[in-house]
Each structure stands twice: as structure tokens, then as C-alpha cells.
């Protein structure tokens, strides 16, 4: 018994789709790691012993991530416009 629809039909897996999904996962993972590295080094102070982020650190991280995505979006838009010319 299949929980994913009709068990009698077997779907074929397209290797190209798998490769594209793997590439997208790598890109998202890379983006996440770059955000963490950048914002952590800018915002998180040396260990204060509490094991938790201060309110100031949390605000800094929120702003850093927002700026990172805004910049990434603007660069992507600019690159897209340049490629259309």
C-alpha cells in the first residue's frame, strides 16, 4: 500500500531533475552558510557565559540577514537586466 497516491503506477525518476534539485540544494546551503558566517562575525560578541544571544545581538542578526537578502535581490535584478541587454 502506498501513502503517496496510486500504488499501481510507478513514477520514473528523471536523473536531470535529481541533478537540478541537488544543485539547488547546494546553492541554498551555500547561501545559508554565507549568511551565518557573515552575520555571526559581525553581530555575535565573544561568549558572555550565558549561552544565549543578547537582545542587541538578536537585533543585529535580524538586520544583517535582512540586508543580506535585500542586497542579494538587488544584485540578482541588476544581473538579470544586464543579461537582457
Secondary structure, 3 states (H helix, E strand, C coil): CCCCCCCCCCCCCCHHHHHHHHHHHHHHHHHHHHHHHHHHHHHCCCCCCCCCCCHHHHHHHHHHHHHHHHHHHHHHHHHHHHHHC
